[in-house]
Amino acid sequence: MNPNFGKLYLIPTRLGDNPPLEVLPISVKKIIEMVDHYIVENEKTARRFIKKIDSRKQQSTLTFEVLNKYTQPEELPRFLDACKNGKPMGLLSEAGCPGIADPGADIVKLAHENNIQVVPLVGPSSIILALMSSGMNGQSFAFNGYIPIDKAERKAHLKKMERLSKEQNQTQLFIETPYRNNKVLEDICSVLHPQTRVCVACDITLPSEYIKTLTIKEWKNTKVDLHKRPAIFIIHQD
């Protein structure tokens, strides 16, 4: 690592609107108190989060680079200019941990290529928390991101994940756009084997948290409304 460069801190955020220090360690607060340069998905929500962590911090001293689906690849190298000028930077996700199901991975890759020290901070990851709570295999697992929108493709993908879970004893995790959650659970129940276990984990760390592992047969007799609630779906066939 280049000792003249500032460090890139990977700063986790909340999974919902609960008080930050209920789910984040004091080390996150200490870093935010120190750092003035950030790479974020949304400047407005990042400013609000930083203010909740450190209400005394002067917002006028903060600088932000916005990294989202509209950011062009050629823009990324300059995002780390503050580090190259010897200043620490923070990479913030909109929810959870930077670089995990998150565009921040591209920045972390660049940091390594430029000999900038990367420092991950402890915080909530909905993927890990859901897996911990599922009762499924935590020794071998795969996160599949979003599954296809097309109904036929989606059902085929669900069957493929079920098959992989059985053949490799590998837990399969995926997410869905929250407004499609109920429909996805219907599809899961319609195509998977009755004894396949499925965990639904939503609103993790929030007062409305719901985490349940049942067989497909049991899910067919269970009513739950997942509409617009951030959720992780986990599949395993023994």
LUMKEMI-284212 format. One record per residue: z, y, x of N, C-alpha, C, O, CB in turn; residue number from 1; chain. Coordinates in pm, whole numbers, plus 50000, padded with zeros to 5 digits. Atoms other than C-alpha are relative to their C-alpha. Last residue first. Glycine has a CB too. Layout:
# LUMKEMI-284212
Z|Y|X|Z|Y|X|Z|Y|X|Z|Y|X|Z|Y|X|NUM|A
...
# end
This chain:
# LUMKEMI-284212
49933|50097|49911|50161|46822|46786|49917|49872|50012|49957|49779|50082|50141|49967|49947|238|A
50002|50131|50065|49931|47087|46641|50056|49898|50096|50002|49879|50205|49856|49961|49955|237|A
49983|50119|49915|50022|47436|46752|49998|49875|49914|50072|49863|49817|50132|50008|50081|236|A
50041|50130|50051|49921|47777|46616|50033|49890|50101|50013|49907|50221|49849|49999|49968|235|A
49989|50102|49896|50070|48124|46661|49975|49862|49938|50030|49829|49833|50140|50005|50070|234|A
50013|50134|50059|49987|48438|46462|49997|49897|50113|49928|49916|50213|49870|49989|49910|233|A
50052|50100|49906|50115|48776|46581|49994|49868|49924|50088|49833|49853|50089|49989|50131|232|A
49960|50141|49998|50163|49058|46331|49934|49922|50112|49824|49955|50158|49967|49935|49869|231|A
50045|50058|49873|50160|49435|46289|50054|49858|50016|50174|49835|50006|50044|50088|50119|230|A
49884|50022|49914|50233|49494|45916|49951|49936|50131|49894|49827|50127|50107|49909|49928|229|A
49976|49883|49915|49946|49650|45719|50128|49988|50083|50188|50090|50120|50007|50124|49915|228|A
50098|49892|50003|49958|49371|45456|50047|50121|50081|50155|50176|50056|49971|50041|49856|227|A
50018|49953|49861|50183|49084|45564|49911|50123|50008|49876|50166|50118|49942|49889|50086|226|A
50099|49893|49996|50317|49001|45216|49995|50058|50141|50090|50122|50186|50032|50111|49895|225|A
49960|49891|49912|50494|48665|45212|49887|50102|50003|49770|50065|50008|50033|49948|50144|224|A
50060|49871|50030|50485|48381|44961|50057|50105|50095|50178|50122|50105|50026|50040|49852|223|A
49918|49885|49959|50548|48028|45079|49927|50130|49970|49808|50144|50000|50035|49991|50151|222|A
49900|49978|50106|50415|47712|44912|50093|50117|50031|50199|50132|49970|50082|49873|49981|221|A
50072|49993|50127|50092|47696|45115|50095|50024|49882|50053|50069|49775|49922|49870|49977|220|A
50051|49863|50019|50299|47781|45422|49930|50014|49866|49934|50120|49804|49904|50038|50114|219|A
49890|49914|50044|50489|47452|45382|49954|50144|49976|50002|50210|49884|50113|49998|50104|218|A
49957|50046|50132|50176|47235|45396|50110|50090|49944|50111|50122|49825|50049|49855|50007|217|A
50098|49950|50096|50048|47443|45687|50040|49961|49857|50028|50041|49765|49859|49947|50032|216|A
50125|50075|50001|50370|47360|45871|49904|50064|49899|49946|50140|49812|50024|49850|49966|215|A
50009|50104|50102|50626|47634|45910|49875|49917|50023|49785|49958|50096|50000|50062|49857|214|A
50088|50110|49961|50740|47882|46175|50010|49890|49894|50118|49839|49865|50038|49944|50141|213|A
49985|50127|50069|50882|48213|46049|49898|49899|50054|49780|49930|50065|49983|50017|49847|212|A
50050|50103|49909|50946|48553|46206|50027|49864|49936|50142|49829|49910|50066|50011|50142|211|A
50016|50128|50070|50988|48862|45986|49938|49902|50098|49826|49924|50145|49912|50014|49871|210|A
50051|50113|49922|51119|49191|46126|49999|49871|49918|50094|49837|49848|50085|49981|50126|209|A
50077|50085|50091|51178|49460|45860|49944|49875|50069|49856|49808|50013|49887|50079|49938|208|A
49911|50051|50105|51456|49626|46064|49930|49903|49904|49995|49816|49846|50058|50115|49921|207|A
49973|49902|50105|51209|49650|46355|50097|49942|49896|50116|49821|49892|49868|50043|49932|206|A
49896|49904|49956|51215|49449|46681|50033|50104|49894|50121|50187|49917|49955|50071|50127|205|A
49902|50046|49899|50899|49254|46576|50081|50118|50053|50025|50223|50086|49928|49928|50117|204|A
49900|49893|49990|50733|49390|46262|50109|49965|50101|50227|49989|50077|50063|50028|49862|203|A
50046|49863|50024|50551|49058|46227|50117|50098|50003|50233|50060|49986|49927|50009|49866|202|A
49896|49909|49950|50581|48704|46359|49951|50143|49981|49856|50185|50046|50033|49972|50150|201|A
50038|49861|50030|50390|48432|46175|50115|50088|50043|50228|50072|49996|49966|50020|49846|200|A
49896|49897|50000|50432|48087|46331|49935|50134|49965|49831|50170|50021|50073|50008|50138|199|A
50047|49862|49984|50199|47803|46238|50121|50092|49995|50205|50083|49905|49895|50039|49889|198|A
49897|49896|50012|50268|47431|46275|49938|50138|50027|49856|50154|50118|50117|49973|50098|197|A
50007|49901|49892|49988|47184|46203|50106|50108|49977|50122|50157|49866|49858|50065|50009|196|A
49882|50010|49913|50108|46918|45960|49994|50091|50122|50086|50092|50204|50017|49858|50045|195|A
49873|49973|50070|49870|47010|45675|50123|49998|50089|50221|50067|50061|50018|49901|49892|194|A
49938|50125|50043|49569|47027|45913|50137|50029|49937|50208|50117|49984|50016|49902|50119|193|A
49926|50078|49901|49402|47369|45934|50070|49879|49937|50090|49873|49816|50104|50088|50070|192|A
50082|50079|49908|49121|47505|45718|50079|49912|50096|50024|49817|50152|49914|50092|50079|191|A
50111|50073|50062|49266|47654|45397|49928|49906|50096|49863|49812|50051|49903|50097|49943|190|A
49951|50105|50090|49609|47754|45524|49886|49915|49943|49906|49799|49908|50078|50062|49886|189|A
49925|50096|49920|49465|47945|45819|50043|49882|49913|50029|49766|49952|50124|50068|50065|188|A
50098|50081|49929|49213|48112|45589|50067|49893|50085|50021|49779|50091|49911|50088|50089|187|A
50068|50085|50099|49490|48231|45358|49899|49907|50067|49892|49788|50035|49929|50087|49893|186|A
49904|50107|50029|49687|48357|45660|49943|49905|49894|49965|49784|49901|50134|50059|49952|185|A
49999|50094|49888|49378|48547|45767|50097|49885|49975|50066|49770|50004|50036|50073|50131|184|A
50120|50081|50010|49343|48705|45425|49994|49897|50111|49952|49783|50089|49876|50089|50003|183|A
49983|50094|50113|49701|48825|45429|49881|49907|49988|49897|49788|49962|50021|50077|49869|182|A
49901|50106|49974|49664|48972|45778|50009|49898|49886|50006|49778|49911|50135|50062|50023|181|A
50061|50130|50029|49341|49165|45713|50098|49884|50013|50059|49769|49999|49883|49978|50094|180|A
50041|50005|50141|49505|49510|45676|49928|49869|49965|49901|49844|49848|49909|50120|49969|179|A
49895|50022|50100|49698|49449|45999|49954|49993|49854|50015|49922|49775|50099|50108|50011|178|A
49981|49866|50053|49390|49402|46222|50095|49989|49881|50071|49908|49792|49863|50065|49958|177|A
50100|49958|50097|49448|49053|46357|50027|50145|49961|50140|50192|49971|50000|49908|49874|176|A
49961|49888|50085|49633|48897|46648|49886|50033|49905|49774|49986|49923|50038|50124|50084|175|A
50103|49897|50024|49610|48566|46830|50057|50109|49910|50163|50093|49849|49874|49938|49936|174|A
49955|49877|50064|49827|48296|46988|49881|50092|49974|49786|50094|50053|50105|50072|50087|173|A
50107|49902|50015|49746|47933|47073|50050|50121|49921|50101|50107|49810|49877|49936|49929|172|A
49977|49910|50113|50014|47697|47209|49892|50108|49998|49858|50164|50102|50141|50064|50008|171|A
50000|49858|49962|49872|47444|47454|50013|50087|49875|49928|50083|49786|49869|50036|50078|170|A
49860|49964|50026|49942|47071|47426|50021|50147|50038|50117|50182|50107|50098|49908|50080|169|A
49940|49953|49876|49596|47032|47580|50149|50030|49988|50211|50077|50084|49928|50124|50047|168|A
50056|50069|49884|49423|46820|47315|50072|50038|50129|50091|49954|50217|49852|50033|50013|167|A
49968|50143|50002|49649|46929|47028|49954|49931|50128|50029|49853|50188|49935|49932|49879|166|A
49855|50014|49997|49652|47304|47094|50040|49853|50005|50138|49817|50070|50062|50067|49877|165|A
49952|49976|49864|49284|47296|47185|50151|49978|50009|50201|49922|50107|49965|50142|50045|164|A
50042|50114|49918|49196|47137|46850|50052|50014|50144|50101|49918|50202|49847|49988|50000|163|A
49918|50114|50040|49396|47396|46656|49969|49878|50087|50060|49808|50131|49977|49966|49851|162|A
49867|49978|49943|49231|47675|46852|50093|49885|49966|50173|49842|50049|50058|50132|49948|161|A
50009|50018|49855|48887|47532|46771|50137|50018|50065|50175|49940|50152|49897|50099|50060|160|A
50006|50144|49975|48974|47497|46403|49995|49970|50150|50055|49874|50198|49879|49939|49930|159|A
49868|50054|50030|49078|47862|46392|50006|49850|50028|50103|49800|50085|50037|50029|49854|158|A
49914|49964|49887|48755|47961|46566|50142|49948|49979|50206|49902|50073|50002|50152|50020|157|A
50037|50088|49889|48547|47772|46310|50090|50026|50120|50130|49933|50191|49852|50020|50039|156|A
49948|50132|50031|48735|47948|46030|49968|49901|50111|50050|49815|50145|49942|49950|49868|155|A
49855|49997|49989|48671|48286|46190|50060|49862|49975|50148|49817|50048|50059|50102|49901|154|A
49966|50001|49858|48303|48215|46244|50152|49995|50019|50203|49927|50109|49942|50123|50070|153|A
50037|50131|49948|48260|48123|45876|50038|49988|50148|50093|49887|50191|49850|49975|49982|152|A
49915|50105|50056|48453|48429|45758|49971|49862|50058|50063|49789|50095|49984|49996|49850|151|A
50081|50082|50090|48288|48682|45990|50080|49877|49955|50139|49807|50037|49869|49956|50069|150|A
49989|49942|50135|48565|48895|46142|49924|49915|49899|49971|49893|49788|49948|50145|49999|149|A
50119|49942|50065|48601|48683|46457|50027|50050|49857|50112|49997|49786|49888|49896|49995|148|A
50095|50105|50032|48946|48638|46621|49885|50059|49918|49897|50172|49869|50069|49883|49923|147|A
50046|50000|50139|49131|48920|46791|49901|49887|49977|49819|49858|50064|49934|50136|49964|146|A
50039|49868|50049|49315|48850|47115|49966|49996|49852|50032|49927|49774|49882|50055|50080|145|A
50142|49994|50033|49312|48481|47212|49954|50137|49950|49839|50152|49910|49969|49898|49897|144|A
50013|49889|50093|49646|48454|47393|49851|50025|49978|49777|50047|50073|50072|50128|50053|143|A
50116|49913|49982|49681|48110|47548|50002|50109|49894|50023|50082|49776|49868|49920|49994|142|A
50042|49927|50118|49987|47891|47600|49883|50091|50034|49859|50122|50150|50118|50083|49943|141|A
50146|49985|49996|50131|47631|47834|49956|50068|49871|49975|50014|49762|49929|49860|50018|140|A
50042|50037|49866|50502|47616|47922|49849|50017|50018|49801|50045|50128|50039|49856|50030|139|A
50004|49880|49918|50613|47808|47612|49962|49972|50144|49960|50064|50226|50132|50068|49996|138|A
50005|50022|49856|50526|47522|47378|49987|50132|50076|49886|50200|50067|49885|49908|50036|137|A
50117|50074|49952|50631|47613|47024|49998|49998|50153|50084|50057|50218|49869|50063|49945|136|A
49963|50139|49983|50970|47710|46881|49885|49913|50048|49893|49791|50043|50053|49945|49871|135|A
50082|50092|50080|50814|48034|46755|50049|49856|50003|50024|49781|49909|49860|50004|50049|134|A
49939|50025|50130|51076|48288|46864|49933|49888|49921|49983|49847|49816|49998|50125|49918|133|A
49860|50039|49983|50993|48298|47234|50060|49951|49869|50140|49857|49867|50081|50117|50055|132|A
50001|50135|49942|50622|48303|47149|50142|49948|50019|50170|49832|49990|49925|50000|50135|131|A
50043|50094|50104|50672|48602|46919|50002|49857|50052|50049|49766|49983|49860|50037|49949|130|A
49890|50013|50095|50875|48788|47181|49965|49903|49889|50050|49824|49846|50036|50137|49941|129|A
49894|50081|49940|50610|48718|47445|50115|49978|49903|50167|49867|49893|50051|50065|50128|128|A
50054|50133|49972|50322|48846|47232|50108|49907|50053|50125|49795|50005|49883|50009|50101|127|A
50000|50076|50126|50517|49139|47088|49951|49857|50022|49996|49765|49955|49911|50071|49896|126|A
50138|50045|50021|50590|49260|47441|50001|49914|49875|50068|49811|49871|49945|49920|50124|125|A
50040|50100|50099|50912|49461|47465|49850|49972|50001|49768|50064|50006|50041|50044|49862|124|A
50005|49949|50136|51012|49636|47788|49944|49895|49906|49905|49787|49950|49916|50126|49993|123|A
49962|50094|50104|51078|49593|48161|49993|50066|49862|50035|50180|49845|50140|49944|50026|122|A
49864|49981|50052|50891|49819|48400|50024|49903|49883|49932|49862|49813|50021|50147|49954|121|A
49981|50031|50142|50588|49720|48608|50146|50018|49959|50237|49977|50031|49953|49857|49969|120|A
49861|50036|50029|50543|49905|48941|50015|49973|49850|50018|50067|49771|50097|50114|50046|119|A
49983|50015|50144|50190|49922|49087|50141|49949|49973|50185|49850|50031|49893|49902|49941|118|A
49898|50095|50041|50156|50053|49443|50018|50003|49848|50032|50109|49788|50134|50031|50071|117|A
49892|49928|50068|49826|50231|49503|50101|49897|49950|50063|49801|49883|49945|50087|49882|116|A
49875|50013|49925|49603|50056|49759|50114|50086|49944|50198|50135|50019|49977|50035|50144|115|A
49978|49878|49923|49285|50188|49593|50133|50000|50077|50179|50105|50121|49995|50120|49909|114|A
50116|49979|49914|49158|49850|49466|50018|50121|50091|49956|50129|50197|49874|50018|49915|113|A
49998|50100|49894|49507|49775|49334|49884|50021|50098|49902|50007|50219|49993|49858|49940|112|A
49887|49968|49912|49513|50103|49143|50008|49900|50115|50027|49940|50230|50133|49999|49921|111|A
50041|49893|49909|49166|50037|49005|50112|50035|50099|50086|50063|50216|49959|50125|49921|110|A
50099|50058|49908|49277|49704|48857|49957|50105|50103|49948|50075|50223|49877|49947|49921|109|A
49922|50079|49905|49584|49873|48706|49907|49937|50104|49940|49931|50222|50082|49890|49927|108|A
49937|49907|49907|49356|50131|48545|50080|49926|50106|50078|49963|50224|50091|50098|49924|107|A
50107|49944|49915|49135|49865|48388|50057|50096|50104|50009|50101|50217|49896|50071|49914|106|A
50031|50096|49894|49443|49676|48261|49893|50054|50094|49895|50023|50214|49955|49867|49940|105|A
49941|49961|49873|49544|49989|48070|49971|49906|50115|49985|49944|50231|50146|50013|49985|104|A
50102|49954|49905|49298|49898|47794|50054|50040|50136|49977|50060|50230|49927|50115|49943|103|A
49992|49854|49986|49569|49691|47617|49899|50046|50104|49880|49978|50205|50145|50043|50039|102|A
50077|49967|50121|49614|49332|47505|49986|50151|49989|50012|50209|49884|50067|49942|49872|101|A
49995|50124|50078|49872|49326|47786|49937|50030|49864|49994|50103|49783|50148|49947|49985|100|A
50078|50105|49936|49783|49597|48040|50000|49868|49927|49924|49778|49963|50050|49978|50136|99|A
50133|49965|49949|50059|49834|47936|49932|49880|50064|49995|49800|50133|50010|50114|50102|98|A
50015|49993|49855|50351|49668|47752|49858|50036|50042|49762|49977|49992|50039|49869|50062|97|A
49975|50111|49910|50449|49731|47391|49970|50030|50145|49994|50141|50193|49919|49883|49957|96|A
49893|50087|50046|50284|49983|47163|50017|49885|50098|49919|49822|50138|49972|49947|49857|95|A
49961|49951|50132|50055|50279|47229|50116|49918|49944|50199|49970|49869|49881|49996|49903|94|A
50073|50063|50109|50052|50183|47597|50040|50068|49870|50140|50140|49865|50028|49848|49993|93|A
49932|50026|50127|50169|50420|47869|49907|49932|49901|49793|49974|49882|50054|50130|49940|92|A
50101|50056|50090|50064|50432|48236|50073|49954|49874|50159|49866|49879|49919|49881|50067|91|A
49958|50099|50097|50296|50662|48431|49883|49956|49914|49806|50039|49866|50112|50055|49912|90|A
50066|49994|50130|50209|50846|48750|50058|49891|49909|50111|49790|49955|49846|49984|50015|89|A
49988|50120|50083|50397|50928|49067|49929|50021|49867|49920|50132|49816|50148|49963|49977|88|A
49911|49983|50115|50261|51210|49288|50007|49870|49918|49907|49799|49906|49952|50116|49910|87|A
49860|50025|49966|50124|51172|49642|50098|50009|49884|50219|50006|49906|50042|50093|50104|86|A
49941|49877|49948|49786|51334|49589|50150|49988|50023|50220|50088|50042|49971|50115|49905|85|A
50062|49979|49869|49624|50991|49552|50050|50129|50066|50039|50145|50187|49847|50004|49987|84|A
49944|50098|49906|49869|50922|49273|49946|50022|50141|50020|50016|50239|49968|49856|49954|83|A
49862|49957|49973|49766|51246|49099|50067|49904|50097|50138|49948|50188|50082|50009|49869|82|A
49997|49893|49899|49399|51152|49138|50142|50044|50034|50172|50073|50150|49919|50119|49952|81|A
49894|50028|49903|49447|50823|48951|50011|50107|50108|50075|50084|50211|49976|49866|50064|80|A
49873|50007|50071|49250|50926|48641|50118|49980|50096|50231|50015|50063|49997|49887|49898|79|A
49927|49873|49986|48965|51034|48871|50137|49997|49930|50221|50083|49957|49916|50115|49944|78|A
49948|49976|49865|48852|50672|48911|50080|50129|50015|50178|50133|50090|49887|50002|50097|77|A
49873|50060|49961|48838|50614|48533|50048|50034|50141|50167|50060|50157|49989|49855|49987|76|A
49890|49904|50003|48570|50859|48421|50126|49946|50068|50209|50024|50115|50032|50038|49857|75|A
50013|49910|49885|48277|50639|48528|50110|50106|50005|50128|50172|50108|49865|50068|49997|74|A
49955|50060|49875|48396|50369|48290|49995|50093|50120|50080|50087|50209|49919|49879|50030|73|A
50110|50058|49925|48355|50598|47986|50049|49945|50135|50136|50006|50198|49889|50106|50022|72|A
50002|49961|49860|48656|50653|47762|49887|49928|50074|49873|49806|50062|50135|49970|50066|71|A
50105|49901|49979|48576|50611|47392|49988|50044|50146|49894|50115|50181|50026|50121|49912|70|A
50131|50064|50011|48769|50285|47352|49884|50097|50023|49771|50054|50044|49985|49936|49864|69|A
50016|50074|50125|49083|50451|47486|49858|49944|49994|49786|49944|50094|50031|50090|49877|68|A
50074|50124|49979|49222|50605|47805|49996|49924|49867|50097|49870|49822|50066|49913|50113|67|A
50007|50085|50119|49332|50967|47773|49908|49881|50026|49791|49898|50059|49952|50080|49878|66|A
50135|50052|50004|49444|51142|48092|49996|49900|49886|50084|49814|49875|49957|49934|50137|65|A
50039|50127|50059|49756|51348|48041|49852|49972|50023|49768|50060|50012|50031|49999|49851|64|A
50145|50012|50006|49942|51626|48221|49964|49859|49953|50035|49762|49983|49934|50031|50139|63|A
50062|50132|50006|50302|51724|48158|49849|50009|50000|49791|50099|49940|50048|49926|49877|62|A
50019|50050|49863|50466|52046|48279|49923|49869|50002|49885|49822|50110|50135|49980|50068|61|A
50105|49922|49933|50419|52223|47943|49973|49950|50142|49868|49980|50199|50038|50147|50005|60|A
50129|50055|50035|50618|51947|47770|49885|50071|50073|49780|50012|50098|49979|50009|49851|59|A
50091|49894|50040|50932|52053|47957|49861|49943|49974|49796|49894|50066|49993|50109|50109|58|A
50119|49990|49915|51166|51754|47963|49906|50106|49946|49878|50110|49827|49928|49864|50009|57|A
49992|49881|49914|51497|51821|47790|49874|50021|50085|49858|50126|50146|50122|49989|50091|56|A
50022|49878|50080|51431|51584|47499|50003|50126|50084|49955|50231|50040|50105|50010|49891|55|A
49940|49891|49922|51395|51288|47736|49970|50133|49931|49868|50197|49958|49945|50001|50148|54|A
49930|50057|49885|51324|50957|47561|50076|50108|50076|50191|50088|50115|49901|49929|50094|53|A
49889|50079|50051|51237|51108|47224|50082|49939|50113|50204|49924|50101|49949|49889|49908|52|A
49898|49907|50050|51029|51377|47396|50121|49925|49945|50234|49970|49962|49941|50091|49890|51|A
49932|49943|49883|50840|51113|47593|50112|50094|49957|50219|50095|50017|49899|50075|50091|50|A
49917|50105|49940|50757|50926|47271|50080|50055|50118|50200|50030|50128|49913|49882|50046|49|A
49888|50023|50092|50634|51240|47095|50096|49896|50058|50218|49911|50049|49948|49955|49862|48|A
49908|49885|49990|50420|51336|47394|50124|49979|49913|50236|50009|49953|49928|50131|49960|47|A
49934|50012|49869|50268|50986|47400|50100|50114|50019|50212|50092|50065|49895|50001|50114|46|A
49892|50097|50014|50199|51003|47025|50075|49980|50132|50195|49952|50132|49945|49866|49950|45|A
49901|49953|50097|50005|51327|47067|50116|49903|49988|50232|49944|49992|49935|50020|49863|44|A
49911|49898|49942|49826|51224|47387|50111|50041|49905|50225|50058|49947|49919|50122|50041|43|A
49999|49889|50095|49683|50899|47250|50101|50104|50048|50220|50076|50057|50034|49951|49856|42|A
50103|50025|50101|49584|50602|47467|49987|50118|49904|49878|50147|49855|50030|49873|49922|41|A
49954|50044|50132|49779|50724|47770|49881|49971|49909|49768|50010|49939|50092|50107|49936|40|A
50124|50054|50057|49753|50792|48144|50040|49931|49869|50123|49841|49869|49926|49898|50101|39|A
50009|50123|50080|50043|51010|48250|49856|49966|49964|49769|50052|49950|50082|50014|49873|38|A
50143|50029|50016|50146|51274|48505|49983|49862|49935|50039|49763|49981|49926|50004|50138|37|A
50064|49895|50079|50493|51432|48485|49853|49972|49971|49791|50043|49891|50013|50133|50071|36|A
50147|49995|49999|50711|51143|48608|49947|50110|49907|49996|50129|49796|49942|49864|49957|35|A
50057|49967|49870|51081|51172|48703|49851|50032|49994|49802|50115|50071|50023|49886|50097|34|A
49939|49875|49953|51255|51185|48364|49934|50048|50129|49930|50168|50156|50150|49982|50022|33|A
50061|49892|50079|51008|50922|48243|50059|50135|50039|49989|50236|50036|50021|49974|49849|32|A
50136|49977|49951|51117|50696|48530|49934|50114|49924|49867|50198|49984|49916|49872|49988|31|A
49994|49940|49866|51488|50732|48452|49861|50030|50054|49840|50134|50116|50074|49907|50096|30|A
49959|49859|50013|51432|50670|48081|50000|50070|50135|49955|50184|50147|50140|50010|49935|29|A
50116|49930|50056|51243|50348|48153|50030|50148|49988|49946|50232|50021|49961|49942|49863|28|A
50094|49977|49890|51526|50231|48383|49875|50073|49951|49816|50152|50025|49961|49866|50065|27|A
49977|49866|49946|51771|50280|48093|49903|50031|50115|49878|50148|50144|50145|50015|50047|26|A
49889|49983|49906|51628|49970|47928|50007|50142|50054|49911|50218|50044|49987|49901|50115|25|A
50046|49973|49864|51405|49984|47618|50120|50019|50092|50219|50080|50052|49908|50124|50004|24|A
50083|50112|49954|51472|49825|47278|49950|50018|50143|49885|49928|50198|49881|49982|49907|23|A
49952|50124|50060|51755|50035|47130|49924|49879|50056|49976|49768|50058|49985|50005|49846|22|A
49905|50066|49911|51671|50307|47383|50075|49885|49932|50165|49826|49991|50100|50101|50051|21|A
50053|50062|49879|51355|50398|47196|50101|49920|50080|50072|49809|50126|49942|50104|50088|20|A
49956|49921|49884|51510|50458|46851|49963|49931|50131|49993|49813|50148|50152|50024|49994|19|A
49856|50005|49981|51297|50258|46601|50041|50084|50121|49956|50115|50204|50048|49855|50017|18|A
49940|49867|49995|50948|50373|46511|50152|49996|50011|50220|50089|49966|49960|50078|49878|17|A
49995|49929|50128|50759|50055|46596|50076|50130|50018|50085|50181|50129|50067|49914|49891|16|A
50097|50068|50086|50666|49828|46887|49997|50063|49861|49913|50028|49778|50034|49851|49989|15|A
49948|50074|50116|50839|50063|47130|49886|49930|49926|49769|49963|49943|50076|50095|49903|14|A
49955|49917|50111|50690|50162|47464|50051|49911|49887|50049|49788|49897|49885|50090|49950|13|A
50009|50058|50134|50645|49997|47802|50050|50098|49894|50131|50186|49923|50081|49870|49993|12|A
49887|49965|50085|50584|50207|48116|49983|49940|49860|49890|49977|49788|50015|50153|49990|11|A
50049|50054|50126|50363|50069|48391|50116|50007|49901|50210|49928|49908|49948|49852|50016|10|A
49899|50070|50078|50455|50295|48682|49941|49956|49867|49881|50036|49794|50124|50091|49977|9|A
50042|50007|50140|50177|50387|48925|50102|49915|49925|50112|49794|49948|49854|49940|49986|8|A
50001|50130|50067|50329|50489|49258|49948|50014|49857|49961|50119|49794|50141|49939|50000|7|A
49896|50019|50099|50238|50803|49451|49986|49864|49934|49878|49804|49937|49996|50112|49895|6|A
50037|49995|50141|50017|50773|49756|50123|49988|49911|50222|49925|49949|49900|49888|49967|5|A
50021|49860|50037|50119|50862|50111|49963|50016|49852|49961|50128|49800|49891|50061|50086|4|A
49870|49934|50022|50271|50519|50172|49986|50146|49959|50083|50206|49911|50083|49992|50126|3|A
50003|49874|49926|49928|50353|50116|50130|50077|49973|50155|50116|49859|49875|50085|49960|2|A
50000|49881|50083|50000|50000|50000|50000|50126|50087|50062|50128|50194|50121|50000|49906|1|A
# end
